[in-house]
Amino acid sequence: MEYFAKVLSPRTVDSEPSLVIRFPTSQYLFNVGEGTQRIFQETNTSTKYMEGVFLTGLSTEEAGGLSGMMFTLADKNSRAMTIVGPENLSHLVSSMRGYYNRSDLYLNLIERPITTPFPDDAPIFKDSLVTVYSVLVNPHASSLENDTEPPRKRKRSLSPSAAPMESEEDVDPARQLEFLQVYRREALLRMSAHLSPFLAAPTKDPRPLDPRLPNPFLLPPPSSRKLLPPDTHNTHLPRPLVSVPLDARLCYIVVGPVKRGKFMVEAADALGVPRQQRGLLAGKGESVWVDDETVEGGKREVTPSMCLGKEIPASVTLVIDCPSPAHIDQLVSNPIWDKYRVANEDGIYPVHVVWHRWGTWENDERYRTWLNSFGPDVHHLSGDQSILGNPTVFNSAAATSVNLSLLDPEIFRRQDASPGPSGVTLPPNHYPLNTTQTIDILPRQPPASLDAPPKGDPLVRIPVSSQSIVASAALSTTELERKLEGTVPAFVEALKEAREAIRLREGGEGREKKPGDDVVITTLGTGSSLPSKYRNVSSTHVLVPGHGGILLDCGEGTLGQLSRSFGSAGVSETLRNLKFIFISHMHADHHTGLIRLLSLRRKVTEPSNTLFIVGPDRIRTMISETQEFQEMGYHHDPSQSQLQFGACFCLLPTFTLSPAGEQIMSQLYASTGIRSLKTCLVPHRGTQCYAVIIEHQDGWKLVYSGDTKPSEALIEAGQDATILIHEATIGDDTPEEISSVHEMRKFASENDLPVPEAKLLVELAAAKGHSTFAQAISVGRRMHAQNLLLTHFSQRYPKAVSITIQPPLPSASPRAHQTAQTQNVGLSLDLIRIPIGSMWKMALFQPAVEALYATLPDEEDGEEEVKVKAVVAGAGAGAGATGKKGGKEKKEKVVKEKGGSKGGGGGGKNGKKGGEEAKVDVAVAVESTPVVVEAPPTPST
């Protein structure tokens, strides 16, 4: 059976090394860092037949994209997901219970013990195609081996962050271990109704004594720890009995199948094997009995070996994670390698490919000797970043950013990237990790050219390489424009018109400077639910001159987007100056990039540099639990923590803060220059969601909607905003479509027929708890916002969208007419860096943006691009959407709504799960009258 290995990504500022081993109907993924699901999209690689995910560690570098991959596989109707990793893997997965809930995906978790003995020669995973062995590389192994006493409590503190358990000194180790098993099992059962056998219920069902994290914003503060049921999201998981060293790693030995020899027809003929029995010999490897009167009984056995040529031995792939010289001794001295150093009778060594996550440590004699022991024909794929440089990985978006920079290089910034050093000579059979680099394992071949896929790979290649992007970015404006005139002339013509329009406006009457003009908005992620080639998931950075940065939501990949926008060096300064993060709700596309960002920020900042985080209470629980694997500067005692937390509901106007909460808010105001910070509960689905209203001492006001349907409460709270950043997830229906659907429904009603399943987009938006384009613009008008930036576009619109803004209805108020004439409306793209005072340019840029995106290829995974025109009439009448695929217009009809990819705790963002389809049956006004939206309820405190 032919199969190959494929490099998904190297180590860059926005990706971590990942490898996939692919068979025709199975594939196995090694490490799943942040952005992995987006890399699958970028490289047009299918996630189908994902049999196993293998982690070499539990930090975000190895597992930051794990939850995203779990959502992706569940949405692709995968029935099971096997995850293999180091000890405490179940603790890591359990920490996702606040936002992951997919009962349709069977979770099979396999943990490799680290603090207790485990034989390296015992397979940790085996199926019909591969046998996988795990090899522990732990620089602290000797100290753990000498520690033979059973622990009465944790042997060392991984970090000072988590509160100790109640009466920890007196807890019996066996009972505490059972507490841990029960907690994790119940947490995992909330996430998946099916679990692997090792998570079976213990004989007893004790309730652990474990505190809910204290919330300093509550009034009065809790006087004592409360015992909460283990299915409560804010109940902290028990900490592991013994800390697993953060720098311990797993390596993997992947042994492929033995391929039977070629079936020899001549031999079968000579042995008298009937044709109908030859399949048993060749296909199933079973013996058959043939008629033969010369032997006793008249039957003679024919074994497969009599008719098959020489079998092809199994090929071995090594996945090596050796992050430092301190790990080398234990890696190279393990006796498990001995059997892979012996050639067979044909002189072929078992190992064909070695994937080095960190490089090959060429200057270390121990490592070099170990590598050479596997034979001269082994191919080494090296992740040494000193060789790789910082190439682009998401090349579709990177190439677009280079071209758009011709509009305004300060607003449309080219992504920061750099090639590896020139003139580097690698040893024989050594290759740097390159995205989409493939190597056939069976039959054995050297790495394939990057321009041609190996035999049997159905994938479409990336249309542009990182090298060509870097080369284009090095061109001057004139050179690049001349180059594009021959390939995208419509774009070049449109950008010239935009430049001229901006020049004329800037040369006219001087615009009065307003408060907030110099505040810079950087759109780090403008898509919803899951990332795509051109849009990452939700995050927006706000730079306040003289005060530092604010981050509004932090979806997976946010740190990488910051790095591409501000540069490898500038991102450290950006993180040091980051003062405040707001997380609107617990859906995964709004917060799963937080852990990695906080981890790097801790490394580049002083402990006294406080960061304030306001979000759902579960955010703090998640951070506290995942700090078991990655230090982020969190401590359960606020006086010792680099991170200060506040719950969204505590900042509602109706809430009274405790003295401790007042003190934290005073510190936040002093650090950021914010004068007032309030939240607003907005109507979403699956979980509570909050908008935030920020008023600054410099006189500007920013409103961020989070995910929401049109909200009267938000309109009132955000009155006269300087800028409103509002979600616009779903497009609008055209008047023709509205009329058609109403006619169908009327006809069905009059003739006693079933109600048609066709749904309007405005109804779909209401059912999902989102806003249409027209509704978002209507909210901005009624709020009298000076500037409106639309974001959070559905992945049904993977590229640019266009809007046609109509005037208000004649019956609208005079102020609504005035706002419509003066309001600046912009459609966000990833990595735009726009000062609020330049928002008026966005409308002039839009024709050129549309012209460029019209020339780009569609998504290759079946995603449909929909050309959308939003037509605003009055306070939110439905307007137009037409679908386009393959150059043909297509009417958008939503028949059924499939369960979504970012489920919230206890329900899920997009409704029913388990592969079921949930009918959308929500009636809303869609004619030229306002869409009626109920005001959100006031939460109890």
Secondary structure, DSSP 4 states (H G I P E B T S, - for coil): --EEEEEEE-SBTTB--EEEEEETTEEEEE---TTHHHHHHHTT---TTEEEEE-S-SSHHHHTTHHHHHHHHHHTT--EEEEEEETTHHHHHHTTTTT---TTSEEEEEEEPSSS---TTS-SEE-SS-EEEEEEE-TTHHHHHH--SPPSS-SS-S-S-SPPPTTGGG--HHHHHHHHHHHHHHHHHHH-S-B-GGGPPPS-------PBPP-TTSSSPPSS-----TT-TTBPPPPPSSPPPTT-EEEEEEE-PPBPPPB-HHHHHHHT--GGGHHIIIII---EEEE-TTSGGGEEEE-HHHHB-PPBPPPEEEEE---SGGGHHHHHT-GGGGGGS---TTS--SEEEEEESS---TT-HHHHHHHHTT-TT-EEEE--HHHH-B--SSHHHHHHHHHHTTT-TTTBPPPP-BPPPTT--PPTTEEE--TT-EEEEETT-PBPPTTSPPTT--PPPPSS-HHHHHHHHTS-HHHHHHHHHTT-HHHHHHHHHHHHHHHHHHTSSPPPP-TTTT-EEEEEE-BSSS--SS--SSEEEEEETTTEEEEEEE-TTHHHHHHHHHHHHHHHHHHHTEEEEE---S-GGGTTTHHHHHHHHHHHS-TT--EEEEE-HHHHHHHHHHTTTS--S--SSGGG-SEEEEEGGGGSTT----HHHHHHHHHHHHHH-EEEEEEEEE--SSS-EEEEEEEETTS-EEEE--S-S--HHHHHHTTT-SEEEEE--B----HHHHHHHHHHHHHHHHTT-PPP--B-HHHHHHHHT--BHHHHHHHHHHHT-SEEEEE-B-TTS-S--EEEPPPPPTTS-HHHHHHHHH-EEEE--TTBEEEGGGTTHHHHHHHHHHHHHTTSPPPSSSPPP--BEEE--TTT----B-EEETTEEE---B--EE--SSPPTTS-TTS--TT-EE--------SSSPPP-PPPPPPP-
